[in-house]
Amino acid sequence: MKYVMTENGFETALDFGILTISGDETKGFRPYQLLVSSLVGCSGGVLRKVCEKMRMPIEEMEINVLEVIRNPEEASKLEKVHMHFKLKGTNLDTTKLQKAMTLTKKNCSMVRSVDQSMVVIETFELI
C-alpha cells in the first residue's frame, strides 16, 4: 500500500475506496479511531466464527465502545479500550459465550498486536 501526503493528512487507495487519515476528524479518520475500529472489526468477526463453531449462531451483534482512555502525557497513547458486545442468537449460553469471548481475545490478531501496550476489555450481554 502506498500512502500519499495531502494538505490534511494522508490518503491511500484501497479496493473498497479511498481512505483518508487526518489528525482533524472533519478532514478524515483520526489514527486512534482506526485503531479502535480495527479492534472492533477483528473481535466481532472472530467472535462470530467462534460462536458458529460452538453451534451458537449469532443473529444480531452490536459492539459499543464504552471507554477509550488516552494518556495526554504520553503523546495521547491509547491505554484502554472497552468493547461491549450485545448479542442475539439461537442457543446462546452465557457460560459458552464467556469461553467464546476468551477464545476471541486470544485469536483476534488486532487485539493480540496491542495486548502488551494497552488494556482491551471485552464484555457482553444477551439481547
N, CA, C and O atoms as a printed pandas DataFrame, in Angstrom:
     atom_number atom_name residue_name chain_id  residue_number  x_coord  y_coord  z_coord
0              1         N          MET        A               1    0.837   -1.181    0.000
1              2        CA          MET        A               1    0.000    0.000    0.000
2              3         C          MET        A               1    0.881    1.242    0.000
3              4         O          MET        A               1    1.946    1.278    0.616
4              5         N          LYS        A               2    0.419    2.220   -0.683
5              6        CA          LYS        A               2    1.127    3.495   -0.743
6              7         C          LYS        A               2    0.248    4.567   -0.116
7              8         O          LYS        A               2   -0.932    4.683   -0.445
8              9         N          TYR        A               3    0.822    5.343    0.780
9             10        CA          TYR        A               3    0.134    6.451    1.431
10            11         C          TYR        A               3    0.754    7.751    0.929
11            12         O          TYR        A               3    1.974    7.917    0.933
12            13         N          VAL        A               4   -0.100    8.660    0.501
13            14        CA          VAL        A               4    0.363    9.920   -0.062
14            15         C          VAL        A               4   -0.037   11.070    0.862
15            16         O          VAL        A               4   -1.183   11.151    1.305
16            17         N          MET        A               5    0.914   11.952    1.146
17            18        CA          MET        A               5    0.633   13.099    1.982
18            19         C          MET        A               5   -0.272   14.071    1.222
19            20         O          MET        A               5   -0.055   14.357    0.045
20            21         N          THR        A               6   -1.291   14.571    1.927
21            22        CA          THR        A               6   -2.186   15.576    1.375
22            23         C          THR        A               6   -2.112   16.815    2.269
23            24         O          THR        A               6   -1.359   16.837    3.243
24            25         N          GLU        A               7   -2.878   17.824    1.944
25            26        CA          GLU        A               7   -2.914   19.045    2.746
26            27         C          GLU        A               7   -3.390   18.765    4.168
27            28         O          GLU        A               7   -2.983   19.448    5.108
28            29         N          ASN        A               8   -4.264   17.748    4.327
29            30        CA          ASN        A               8   -4.888   17.480    5.624
30            31         C          ASN        A               8   -4.418   16.206    6.312
31            32         O          ASN        A               8   -4.870   15.914    7.420
32            33         N          GLY        A               9   -3.538   15.447    5.701
33            34        CA          GLY        A               9   -3.109   14.193    6.310
34            35         C          GLY        A               9   -2.502   13.265    5.284
35            36         O          GLY        A               9   -1.568   13.633    4.572
36            37         N          PHE        A              10   -3.046   12.040    5.211
37            38        CA          PHE        A              10   -2.559   11.040    4.270
38            39         C          PHE        A              10   -3.737   10.310    3.654
39            40         O          PHE        A              10   -4.798   10.195    4.266
40            41         N          GLU        A              11   -3.541    9.813    2.427
41            42        CA          GLU        A              11   -4.568    9.030    1.749
42            43         C          GLU        A              11   -3.938    7.801    1.133
43            44         O          GLU        A              11   -2.768    7.796    0.751
44            45         N          THR        A              12   -4.754    6.752    1.048
45            46        CA          THR        A              12   -4.356    5.552    0.338
46            47         C          THR        A              12   -5.563    5.034   -0.425
47            48         O          THR        A              12   -6.702    5.165    0.024
48            49         N          ALA        A              13   -5.301    4.450   -1.572
49            50        CA          ALA        A              13   -6.368    3.859   -2.382
50            51         C          ALA        A              13   -6.416    2.364   -2.088
51            52         O          ALA        A              13   -5.436    1.645   -2.280
52            53         N          LEU        A              14   -7.563    1.916   -1.623
53            54        CA          LEU        A              14   -7.781    0.502   -1.327
54            55         C          LEU        A              14   -8.851   -0.034   -2.279
55            56         O          LEU        A              14   -9.529    0.747   -2.947
56            57         N          ASP        A              15   -9.007   -1.336   -2.346
57            58        CA          ASP        A              15  -10.013   -1.926   -3.224
58            59         C          ASP        A              15  -11.407   -1.373   -2.949
59            60         O          ASP        A              15  -12.195   -1.197   -3.878
60            61         N          PHE        A              16  -11.715   -1.100   -1.695
61            62        CA          PHE        A              16  -13.043   -0.624   -1.317
62            63         C          PHE        A              16  -13.215    0.869   -1.579
63            64         O          PHE        A              16  -14.340    1.335   -1.765
64            65         N          GLY        A              17  -12.126    1.620   -1.597
65            66        CA          GLY        A              17  -12.205    3.062   -1.821
66            67         C          GLY        A              17  -11.005    3.790   -1.250
67            68         O          GLY        A              17  -10.006    3.173   -0.882
68            69         N          ILE        A              18  -11.112    5.104   -1.181
69            70        CA          ILE        A              18  -10.035    5.943   -0.669
70            71         C          ILE        A              18  -10.162    6.063    0.849
71            72         O          ILE        A              18  -11.240    6.348    1.370
72            73         N          LEU        A              19   -9.063    5.845    1.542
73            74        CA          LEU        A              19   -9.017    6.014    2.991
74            75         C          LEU        A              19   -8.234    7.286    3.281
75            76         O          LEU        A              19   -7.071    7.416    2.899
76            77         N          THR        A              20   -8.888    8.223    3.964
77            78        CA          THR        A              20   -8.253    9.491    4.324
78            79         C          THR        A              20   -8.000    9.493    5.824
79            80         O          THR        A              20   -8.913    9.280    6.623
80            81         N          ILE        A              21   -6.743    9.737    6.195
81            82        CA          ILE        A              21   -6.327    9.747    7.591
82            83         C          ILE        A              21   -5.859   11.153    7.938
83            84         O          ILE        A              21   -5.036   11.733    7.231
84            85         N          SER        A              22   -6.388   11.696    9.030
85            86        CA          SER        A              22   -6.048   13.064    9.403
86            87         C          SER        A              22   -6.164   13.241   10.915
87            88         O          SER        A              22   -6.971   12.580   11.568
88            89         N          GLY        A              23   -5.370   14.116   11.447
89            90        CA          GLY        A              23   -5.491   14.473   12.858
90            91         C          GLY        A              23   -6.741   15.296   13.138
91            92         O          GLY        A              23   -7.139   15.455   14.291
92            93         N          ASP        A              24   -7.360   15.818   12.081
93            94        CA          ASP        A              24   -8.586   16.615   12.175
94            95         C          ASP        A              24   -9.742   15.756   11.683
95            96         O          ASP        A              24   -9.841   15.469   10.490
96            97         N          GLU        A              25  -10.622   15.341   12.604
97            98        CA          GLU        A              25  -11.684   14.407   12.224
98            99         C          GLU        A              25  -12.707   14.992   11.255
99           100         O          GLU        A              25  -13.559   14.258   10.755
100          101         N          THR        A              26  -12.644   16.293   10.975
101          102        CA          THR        A              26  -13.511   16.850    9.933
102          103         C          THR        A              26  -12.898   16.655    8.548
103          104         O          THR        A              26  -13.550   16.908    7.535
104          105         N          LYS        A              27  -11.651   16.205    8.506
105          106        CA          LYS        A              27  -10.942   16.006    7.230
106          107         C          LYS        A              27  -10.670   14.543    6.918
107          108         O          LYS        A              27  -10.290   14.218    5.793
108          109         N          GLY        A              28  -10.859   13.643    7.899
109          110        CA          GLY        A              28  -10.591   12.224    7.685
110          111         C          GLY        A              28  -10.667   11.475    9.005
111          112         O          GLY        A              28  -11.000   12.036   10.048
112          113         N          PHE        A              29  -10.351   10.202    8.927
113          114        CA          PHE        A              29  -10.357    9.375   10.130
114          115         C          PHE        A              29   -9.090    9.641   10.931
115          116         O          PHE        A              29   -7.989    9.690   10.383
116          117         N          ARG        A              30   -9.265    9.814   12.239
117          118        CA          ARG        A              30   -8.112   10.005   13.106
118          119         C          ARG        A              30   -7.450    8.647   13.345
119          120         O          ARG        A              30   -8.142    7.632   13.413
120          121         N          PRO        A              31   -6.127    8.614   13.472
121          122        CA          PRO        A              31   -5.435    7.335   13.638
122          123         C          PRO        A              31   -5.975    6.485   14.790
123          124         O          PRO        A              31   -6.121    5.272   14.639
124          125         N          TYR        A              32   -6.273    7.103   15.943
125          126        CA          TYR        A              32   -6.775    6.303   17.064
126          127         C          TYR        A              32   -8.154    5.718   16.751
127          128         O          TYR        A              32   -8.474    4.626   17.220
128          129         N          GLN        A              33   -8.979    6.424   15.965
129          130        CA          GLN        A              33  -10.287    5.891   15.576
130          131         C          GLN        A              33  -10.114    4.644   14.720
131          132         O          GLN        A              33  -10.871    3.682   14.852
132          133         N          LEU        A              34   -9.124    4.663   13.849
133          134        CA          LEU        A              34   -8.867    3.498   13.003
134          135         C          LEU        A              34   -8.379    2.313   13.829
135          136         O          LEU        A              34   -8.748    1.169   13.562
136          137         N          LEU        A              35   -7.553    2.587   14.825
137          138        CA          LEU        A              35   -7.078    1.505   15.692
138          139         C          LEU        A              35   -8.236    0.896   16.475
139          140         O          LEU        A              35   -8.357   -0.326   16.550
140          141         N          VAL        A              36   -9.078    1.730   17.052
141          142        CA          VAL        A              36  -10.233    1.227   17.796
142          143         C          VAL        A              36  -11.163    0.454   16.850
143          144         O          VAL        A              36  -11.664   -0.611   17.209
144          145         N          SER        A              37  -11.391    0.979   15.663
145          146        CA          SER        A              37  -12.245    0.302   14.684
146          147         C          SER        A              37  -11.660   -1.045   14.266
147          148         O          SER        A              37  -12.400   -2.000   14.032
148          149         N          SER        A              38  -10.343   -1.121   14.174
149          150        CA          SER        A              38   -9.695   -2.394   13.857
150          151         C          SER        A              38   -9.922   -3.422   14.957
151          152         O          SER        A              38  -10.167   -4.596   14.677
152          153         N          LEU        A              39   -9.841   -2.981   16.206
153          154        CA          LEU        A              39  -10.107   -3.883   17.330
154          155         C          LEU        A              39  -11.547   -4.392   17.281
155          156         O          LEU        A              39  -11.799   -5.581   17.472
156          157         N          VAL        A              40  -12.487   -3.482   17.023
157          158        CA          VAL        A              40  -13.906   -3.844   16.967
158          159         C          VAL        A              40  -14.178   -4.805   15.818
159          160         O          VAL        A              40  -14.809   -5.844   16.009
160          161         N          GLY        A              41  -13.706   -4.461   14.629
161          162        CA          GLY        A              41  -13.967   -5.290   13.452
162          163         C          GLY        A              41  -13.372   -6.679   13.565
163          164         O          GLY        A              41  -14.017   -7.668   13.216
164          165         N          CYS        A              42  -12.153   -6.754   14.049
165          166        CA          CYS        A              42  -11.484   -8.042   14.204
166          167         C          CYS        A              42  -12.170   -8.884   15.275
167          168         O          CYS        A              42  -12.464  -10.058   15.047
168          169         N          SER        A              43  -12.426   -8.293   16.442
169          170        CA          SER        A              43  -13.059   -9.032   17.533
170          171         C          SER        A              43  -14.448   -9.530   17.143
171          172         O          SER        A              43  -14.806  -10.672   17.434
172          173         N          GLY        A              44  -15.225   -8.680   16.490
173          174        CA          GLY        A              44  -16.566   -9.082   16.072
174          175         C          GLY        A              44  -16.541  -10.221   15.081
175          176         O          GLY        A              44  -17.340  -11.152   15.187
176          177         N          GLY        A              45  -15.640  -10.165   14.120
177          178        CA          GLY        A              45  -15.530  -11.239   13.130
178          179         C          GLY        A              45  -15.085  -12.554   13.739
179          180         O          GLY        A              45  -15.612  -13.616   13.405
180          181         N          VAL        A              46  -14.109  -12.477   14.638
181          182        CA          VAL        A              46  -13.623  -13.698   15.298
182          183         C          VAL        A              46  -14.716  -14.287   16.188
183          184         O          VAL        A              46  -14.932  -15.499   16.184
184          185         N          LEU        A              47  -15.409  -13.436   16.952
185          186        CA          LEU        A              47  -16.476  -13.941   17.822
186          187         C          LEU        A              47  -17.556  -14.640   17.006
187          188         O          LEU        A              47  -18.039  -15.701   17.403
188          189         N          ARG        A              48  -17.937  -14.066   15.882
189          190        CA          ARG        A              48  -18.953  -14.698   15.024
190          191         C          ARG        A              48  -18.518  -16.103   14.608
191          192         O          ARG        A              48  -19.302  -17.049   14.685
192          193         N          LYS        A              49  -17.258  -16.238   14.164
193          194        CA          LYS        A              49  -16.752  -17.545   13.725
194          195         C          LYS        A              49  -16.671  -18.541   14.884
195          196         O          LYS        A              49  -17.039  -19.707   14.738
196          197         N          VAL        A              50  -16.188  -18.071   16.034
197          198        CA          VAL        A              50  -16.074  -18.948   17.201
198          199         C          VAL        A              50  -17.458  -19.454   17.607
199          200         O          VAL        A              50  -17.624  -20.639   17.894
200          201         N          CYS        A              51  -18.438  -18.574   17.633
201          202        CA          CYS        A              51  -19.793  -18.971   18.025
202          203         C          CYS        A              51  -20.403  -19.943   17.024
203          204         O          CYS        A              51  -21.117  -20.865   17.420
204          205         N          GLU        A              52  -20.138  -19.755   15.745
205          206        CA          GLU        A              52  -20.630  -20.696   14.734
206          207         C          GLU        A              52  -20.041  -22.082   14.974
207          208         O          GLU        A              52  -20.753  -23.084   14.898
208          209         N          LYS        A              53  -18.738  -22.140   15.264
209          210        CA          LYS        A              53  -18.088  -23.430   15.525
210          211         C          LYS        A              53  -18.622  -24.083   16.795
211          212         O          LYS        A              53  -18.615  -25.308   16.915
212          213         N          MET        A              54  -19.089  -23.259   17.753
213          214        CA          MET        A              54  -19.652  -23.788   19.001
214          215         C          MET        A              54  -21.154  -24.059   18.854
215          216         O          MET        A              54  -21.836  -24.336   19.841
216          217         N          ARG        A              55  -21.658  -23.980   17.637
217          218        CA          ARG        A              55  -23.076  -24.206   17.333
218          219         C          ARG        A              55  -23.993  -23.215   18.062
219          220         O          ARG        A              55  -25.070  -23.564   18.546
220          221         N          MET        A              56  -23.518  -21.968   18.117
221          222        CA          MET        A              56  -24.307  -20.875   18.692
222          223         C          MET        A              56  -24.304  -19.722   17.687
223          224         O          MET        A              56  -23.645  -18.707   17.912
224          225         N          PRO        A              57  -25.034  -19.873   16.581
225          226        CA          PRO        A              57  -25.002  -18.805   15.581
226          227         C          PRO        A              57  -25.547  -17.481   16.126
227          228         O          PRO        A              57  -26.554  -17.446   16.833
228          229         N          ILE        A              58  -24.865  -16.417   15.783
229          230        CA          ILE        A              58  -25.284  -15.086   16.213
230          231         C          ILE        A              58  -26.130  -14.468   15.105
231          232         O          ILE        A              58  -25.702  -14.369   13.955
232          233         N          GLU        A              59  -27.336  -14.058   15.474
233          234        CA          GLU        A              59  -28.247  -13.443   14.516
234          235         C          GLU        A              59  -28.042  -11.935   14.455
235          236         O          GLU        A              59  -28.131  -11.332   13.385
236          237         N          GLU        A              60  -27.770  -11.337   15.594
237          238        CA          GLU        A              60  -27.522   -9.889   15.665
238          239         C          GLU        A              60  -26.361   -9.632   16.612
239          240         O          GLU        A              60  -26.224  -10.269   17.655
240          241         N          MET        A              61  -25.525   -8.669   16.210
241          242        CA          MET        A              61  -24.406   -8.265   17.069
242          243         C          MET        A              61  -24.231   -6.755   16.934
243          244         O          MET        A              61  -24.172   -6.204   15.835
244          245         N          GLU        A              62  -24.153   -6.121   18.074
245          246        CA          GLU        A              62  -23.826   -4.693   18.129
246          247         C          GLU        A              62  -22.663   -4.560   19.090
247          248         O          GLU        A              62  -22.683   -5.130   20.181
248          249         N          ILE        A              63  -21.653   -3.811   18.689
249          250        CA          ILE        A              63  -20.491   -3.627   19.554
250          251         C          ILE        A              63  -20.392   -2.145   19.887
251          252         O          ILE        A              63  -20.223   -1.301   19.007
252          253         N          ASN        A              64  -20.501   -1.852   21.166
253          254        CA          ASN        A              64  -20.382   -0.474   21.638
254          255         C          ASN        A              64  -19.029   -0.293   22.307
255          256         O          ASN        A              64  -18.628   -1.100   23.145
256          257         N          VAL        A              65  -18.339    0.756   21.937
257          258        CA          VAL        A              65  -17.089    1.092   22.605
258          259         C          VAL        A              65  -17.470    1.988   23.775
259          260         O          VAL        A              65  -17.803    3.160   23.598
260          261         N          LEU        A              66  -17.416    1.413   24.972
261          262        CA          LEU        A              66  -17.858    2.120   26.172
262          263         C          LEU        A              66  -16.807    3.061   26.734
263          264         O          LEU        A              66  -17.130    4.049   27.393
264          265         N          GLU        A              67  -15.548    2.745   26.468
265          266        CA          GLU        A              67  -14.495    3.557   27.058
266          267         C          GLU        A              67  -13.247    3.508   26.192
267          268         O          GLU        A              67  -12.823    2.442   25.747
268          269         N          VAL        A              68  -12.675    4.666   25.964
269          270        CA          VAL        A              68  -11.376    4.798   25.315
270          271         C          VAL        A              68  -10.572    5.742   26.197
271          272         O          VAL        A              68  -10.941    6.902   26.381
272          273         N          ILE        A              69   -9.480    5.238   26.736
273          274        CA          ILE        A              69   -8.629    6.066   27.582
274          275         C          ILE        A              69   -7.317    6.315   26.842
275          276         O          ILE        A              69   -6.628    5.394   26.403
276          277         N          ARG        A              70   -7.009    7.605   26.729
277          278        CA          ARG        A              70   -5.761    8.030   26.097
278          279         C          ARG        A              70   -4.960    8.829   27.119
279          280         O          ARG        A              70   -5.527    9.564   27.928
280          281         N          ASN        A              71   -3.654    8.681   27.077
281          282        CA          ASN        A              71   -2.784    9.350   28.029
282          283         C          ASN        A              71   -2.174   10.593   27.380
283          284         O          ASN        A              71   -1.276   10.472   26.547
284          285         N          PRO        A              72   -2.651   11.789   27.751
285          286        CA          PRO        A              72   -2.136   13.016   27.133
286          287         C          PRO        A              72   -0.666   13.286   27.451
287          288         O          PRO        A              72   -0.005   14.046   26.743
288          289         N          GLU        A              73   -0.159   12.667   28.509
289          290        CA          GLU        A              73    1.243   12.874   28.881
290          291         C          GLU        A              73    2.191   11.968   28.100
291          292         O          GLU        A              73    3.410   12.121   28.180
292          293         N          GLU        A              74    1.627   11.020   27.343
293          294        CA          GLU        A              74    2.451   10.121   26.527
294          295         C          GLU        A              74    1.945   10.149   25.086
295          296         O          GLU        A              74    1.597    9.108   24.527
296          297         N          ALA        A              75    1.905   11.323   24.492
297          298        CA          ALA        A              75    1.506   11.513   23.091
298          299         C          ALA        A              75    0.095   10.977   22.809
299          300         O          ALA        A              75   -0.176   10.470   21.720
300          301         N          SER        A              76   -0.789   11.092   23.790
301          302        CA          SER        A              76   -2.174   10.608   23.686
302          303         C          SER        A              76   -2.244    9.115   23.372
303          304         O          SER        A              76   -3.137    8.650   22.665
304          305         N          LYS        A              77   -1.284    8.387   23.914
305          306        CA          LYS        A              77   -1.222    6.928   23.724
306          307         C          LYS        A              77   -2.515    6.286   24.203
307          308         O          LYS        A              77   -3.032    6.632   25.265
308          309         N          LEU        A              78   -3.035    5.348   23.414
309          310        CA          LEU        A              78   -4.196    4.577   23.844
310          311         C          LEU        A              78   -3.765    3.647   24.965
311          312         O          LEU        A              78   -2.807    2.887   24.819
312          313         N          GLU        A              79   -4.471    3.710   26.076
313          314        CA          GLU        A              79   -4.136    2.853   27.203
314          315         C          GLU        A              79   -5.212    1.809   27.472
315          316         O          GLU        A              79   -4.925    0.744   28.020
316          317         N          LYS        A              80   -6.464    2.115   27.084
317          318        CA          LYS        A              80   -7.541    1.188   27.395
318          319         C          LYS        A              80   -8.684    1.375   26.403
319          320         O          LYS        A              80   -9.052    2.496   26.053
320          321         N          VAL        A              81   -9.230    0.251   25.964
321          322        CA          VAL        A              81  -10.444    0.235   25.141
322          323         C          VAL        A              81  -11.365   -0.825   25.721
323          324         O          VAL        A              81  -10.962   -1.969   25.929
324          325         N          HIS        A              82  -12.614   -0.429   25.980
325          326        CA          HIS        A              82  -13.620   -1.359   26.499
326          327         C          HIS        A              82  -14.699   -1.517   25.436
327          328         O          HIS        A              82  -15.411   -0.569   25.105
328          329         N          MET        A              83  -14.806   -2.741   24.905
329          330        CA          MET        A              83  -15.830   -3.072   23.914
330          331         C          MET        A              83  -16.912   -3.909   24.585
331          332         O          MET        A              83  -16.619   -4.870   25.295
332          333         N          HIS        A              84  -18.155   -3.535   24.353
333          334        CA          HIS        A              84  -19.286   -4.265   24.925
334          335         C          HIS        A              84  -20.127   -4.831   23.779
335          336         O          HIS        A              84  -20.642   -4.088   22.944
336          337         N          PHE        A              85  -20.254   -6.146   23.757
337          338        CA          PHE        A              85  -20.966   -6.852   22.697
338          339         C          PHE        A              85  -22.406   -7.104   23.134
339          340         O          PHE        A              85  -22.642   -7.647   24.213
340          341         N          LYS        A              86  -23.362   -6.715   22.307
341          342        CA          LYS        A              86  -24.768   -7.040   22.522
342          343         C          LYS        A              86  -25.113   -8.105   21.493
343          344         O          LYS        A              86  -25.006   -7.881   20.287
344          345         N          LEU        A              87  -25.534   -9.278   21.993
345          346        CA          LEU        A              87  -25.685  -10.444   21.135
346          347         C          LEU        A              87  -27.093  -11.023   21.180
347          348         O          LEU        A              87  -27.733  -11.075   22.230
348          349         N          LYS        A              88  -27.550  -11.450   20.021
349          350        CA          LYS        A              88  -28.825  -12.140   19.924
350          351         C          LYS        A              88  -28.617  -13.333   18.998
351          352         O          LYS        A              88  -27.994  -13.212   17.943
352          353         N          GLY        A              89  -29.140  -14.477   19.403
353          354        CA          GLY        A              89  -28.997  -15.659   18.569
354          355         C          GLY        A              89  -29.673  -16.862   19.170
355          356         O          GLY        A              89  -30.236  -16.814   20.264
356          357         N          THR        A              90  -29.600  -17.932   18.428
357          358        CA          THR        A              90  -30.201  -19.192   18.836
358          359         C          THR        A              90  -29.222  -19.965   19.713
359          360         O          THR        A              90  -28.035  -20.050   19.400
360          361         N          ASN        A              91  -29.713  -20.516   20.788
361          362        CA          ASN        A              91  -28.903  -21.365   21.672
362          363         C          ASN        A              91  -27.719  -20.648   22.305
363          364         O          ASN        A              91  -26.711  -21.288   22.604
364          365         N          LEU        A              92  -27.813  -19.347   22.518
365          366        CA          LEU        A              92  -26.708  -18.643   23.161
366          367         C          LEU        A              92  -26.732  -18.931   24.661
367          368         O          LEU        A              92  -27.730  -18.689   25.340
368          369         N          ASP        A              93  -25.642  -19.437   25.146
369          370        CA          ASP        A              93  -25.491  -19.832   26.539
370          371         C          ASP        A              93  -24.390  -18.956   27.143
371          372         O          ASP        A              93  -23.299  -18.864   26.581
372          373         N          THR        A              94  -24.661  -18.321   28.267
373          374        CA          THR        A              94  -23.702  -17.376   28.837
374          375         C          THR        A              94  -22.375  -18.033   29.228
375          376         O          THR        A              94  -21.320  -17.410   29.106
376          377         N          THR        A              95  -22.417  -19.270   29.690
377          378        CA          THR        A              95  -21.171  -19.953   30.048
378          379         C          THR        A              95  -20.336  -20.208   28.802
379          380         O          THR        A              95  -19.128  -19.970   28.800
380          381         N          LYS        A              96  -20.976  -20.691   27.743
381          382        CA          LYS        A              96  -20.261  -20.930   26.486
382          383         C          LYS        A              96  -19.806  -19.611   25.859
383          384         O          LYS        A              96  -18.738  -19.542   25.250
384          385         N          LEU        A              97  -20.618  -18.574   26.010
385          386        CA          LEU        A              97  -20.238  -17.274   25.456
386          387         C          LEU        A              97  -19.015  -16.713   26.159
387          388         O          LEU        A              97  -18.173  -16.078   25.523
388          389         N          GLN        A              98  -18.904  -16.937   27.463
389          390        CA          GLN        A              98  -17.713  -16.469   28.172
390          391         C          GLN        A              98  -16.475  -17.160   27.615
391          392         O          GLN        A              98  -15.431  -16.530   27.447
392          393         N          LYS        A              99  -16.589  -18.453   27.328
393          394        CA          LYS        A              99  -15.475  -19.180   26.720
394          395         C          LYS        A              99  -15.194  -18.639   25.318
395          396         O          LYS        A              99  -14.039  -18.488   24.922
396          397         N          ALA        A             100  -16.255  -18.350   24.576
397          398        CA          ALA        A             100  -16.099  -17.797   23.225
398          399         C          ALA        A             100  -15.395  -16.443   23.271
399          400         O          ALA        A             100  -14.568  -16.144   22.410
400          401         N          MET        A             101  -15.720  -15.622   24.273
401          402        CA          MET        A             101  -15.076  -14.318   24.413
402          403         C          MET        A             101  -13.581  -14.485   24.707
403          404         O          MET        A             101  -12.755  -13.737   24.183
404          405         N          THR        A             102  -13.240  -15.458   25.537
405          406        CA          THR        A             102  -11.833  -15.727   25.841
406          407         C          THR        A             102  -11.096  -16.170   24.580
407          408         O          THR        A             102   -9.984  -15.714   24.313
408          409         N          LEU        A             103  -11.719  -17.060   23.805
409          410        CA          LEU        A             103  -11.108  -17.514   22.548
410          411         C          LEU        A             103  -10.989  -16.371   21.546
411          412         O          LEU        A             103  -10.017  -16.298   20.794
412          413         N          THR        A             104  -11.961  -15.496   21.535
413          414        CA          THR        A             104  -11.928  -14.348   20.626
414          415         C          THR        A             104  -10.735  -13.460   20.945
415          416         O          THR        A             104   -9.989  -13.071   20.046
416          417         N          LYS        A             105  -10.554  -13.143   22.206
417          418        CA          LYS        A             105   -9.432  -12.287   22.607
418          419         C          LYS        A             105   -8.099  -12.944   22.269
419          420         O          LYS        A             105   -7.139  -12.268   21.897
420          421         N          LYS        A             106   -8.049  -14.253   22.399
421          422        CA          LYS        A             106   -6.819  -14.999   22.123
422          423         C          LYS        A             106   -6.524  -15.085   20.626
423          424         O          LYS        A             106   -5.361  -15.166   20.230
424          425         N          ASN        A             107   -7.568  -15.069   19.790
425          426        CA          ASN        A             107   -7.395  -15.305   18.358
426          427         C          ASN        A             107   -7.593  -14.085   17.461
427          428         O          ASN        A             107   -7.470  -14.197   16.241
428          429         N          CYS        A             108   -7.891  -12.944   18.032
429          430        CA          CYS        A             108   -8.039  -11.721   17.236
430          431         C          CYS        A             108   -6.654  -11.106   17.030
431          432         O          CYS        A             108   -5.998  -10.708   17.993
432          433         N          SER        A             109   -6.221  -11.031   15.792
433          434        CA          SER        A             109   -4.866  -10.532   15.506
434          435         C          SER        A             109   -4.672   -9.085   15.946
435          436         O          SER        A             109   -3.575   -8.711   16.363
436          437         N          MET        A             110   -5.696   -8.283   15.862
437          438        CA          MET        A             110   -5.560   -6.878   16.259
438          439         C          MET        A             110   -5.409   -6.744   17.772
439          440         O          MET        A             110   -4.574   -5.975   18.247
440          441         N          VAL        A             111   -6.209   -7.485   18.524
441          442        CA          VAL        A             111   -6.086   -7.455   19.987
442          443         C          VAL        A             111   -4.724   -8.001   20.401
443          444         O          VAL        A             111   -4.069   -7.451   21.287
444          445         N          ARG        A             112   -4.308   -9.074   19.763
445          446        CA          ARG        A             112   -3.001   -9.664   20.092
446          447         C          ARG        A             112   -1.861   -8.692   19.777
447          448         O          ARG        A             112   -0.835   -8.693   20.457
448          449         N          SER        A             113   -2.042   -7.870   18.752
449          450        CA          SER        A             113   -0.996   -6.920   18.369
450          451         C          SER        A             113   -0.783   -5.823   19.398
451          452         O          SER        A             113    0.308   -5.260   19.484
452          453         N          VAL        A             114   -1.815   -5.512   20.183
453          454        CA          VAL        A             114   -1.698   -4.418   21.161
454          455         C          VAL        A             114   -1.714   -4.898   22.607
455          456         O          VAL        A             114   -1.655   -4.078   23.523
456          457         N          ASP        A             115   -1.793   -6.210   22.833
457          458        CA          ASP        A             115   -2.018   -6.692   24.201
458          459         C          ASP        A             115   -0.879   -6.397   25.170
459          460         O          ASP        A             115   -1.087   -6.469   26.381
460          461         N          GLN        A             116    0.299   -6.072   24.690
461          462        CA          GLN        A             116    1.398   -5.719   25.595
462          463         C          GLN        A             116    1.456   -4.218   25.876
463          464         O          GLN        A             116    2.191   -3.777   26.759
464          465         N          SER        A             117    0.675   -3.432   25.120
465          466        CA          SER        A             117    0.787   -1.981   25.262
466          467         C          SER        A             117   -0.479   -1.296   25.751
467          468         O          SER        A             117   -0.439   -0.117   26.102
468          469         N          MET        A             118   -1.594   -2.003   25.783
469          470        CA          MET        A             118   -2.835   -1.395   26.257
470          471         C          MET        A             118   -3.771   -2.467   26.784
471          472         O          MET        A             118   -3.598   -3.652   26.500
472          473         N          VAL        A             119   -4.763   -2.041   27.551
473          474        CA          VAL        A             119   -5.766   -2.944   28.115
474          475         C          VAL        A             119   -6.961   -2.973   27.171
475          476         O          VAL        A             119   -7.503   -1.933   26.798
476          477         N          VAL        A             120   -7.359   -4.177   26.795
477          478        CA          VAL        A             120   -8.562   -4.357   25.986
478          479         C          VAL        A             120   -9.542   -5.185   26.802
479          480         O          VAL        A             120   -9.260   -6.324   27.173
480          481         N          ILE        A             121  -10.688   -4.598   27.072
481          482        CA          ILE        A             121  -11.725   -5.264   27.854
482          483         C          ILE        A             121  -12.880   -5.580   26.904
483          484         O          ILE        A             121  -13.328   -4.727   26.137
484          485         N          GLU        A             122  -13.346   -6.814   26.974
485          486        CA          GLU        A             122  -14.487   -7.244   26.159
486          487         C          GLU        A             122  -15.541   -7.846   27.075
487          488         O          GLU        A             122  -15.289   -8.834   27.765
488          489         N          THR        A             123  -16.720   -7.242   27.074
489          490        CA          THR        A             123  -17.845   -7.732   27.859
490          491         C          THR        A             123  -19.007   -7.990   26.914
491          492         O          THR        A             123  -18.984   -7.564   25.760
492          493         N          PHE        A             124  -20.036   -8.696   27.412
493          494        CA          PHE        A             124  -21.175   -8.995   26.549
494          495         C          PHE        A             124  -22.456   -9.051   27.359
495          496         O          PHE        A             124  -22.455   -9.171   28.584
496          497         N          GLU        A             125  -23.551   -8.958   26.613
497          498        CA          GLU        A             125  -24.873   -9.184   27.175
498          499         C          GLU        A             125  -25.747   -9.769   26.070
499          500         O          GLU        A             125  -25.513   -9.541   24.883
500          501         N          LEU        A             126  -26.739  -10.514   26.480
501          502        CA          LEU        A             126  -27.716  -11.066   25.536
502          503         C          LEU        A             126  -28.865  -10.084   25.391
503          504         O          LEU        A             126  -29.328   -9.485   26.362
504          505         N          ILE        A             127  -29.312   -9.938   24.150
505          506        CA          ILE        A             127  -30.460   -9.041   23.904
506          507         C          ILE        A             127  -31.603   -9.832   23.309
507          508         O          ILE        A             127  -32.662   -9.270   23.027
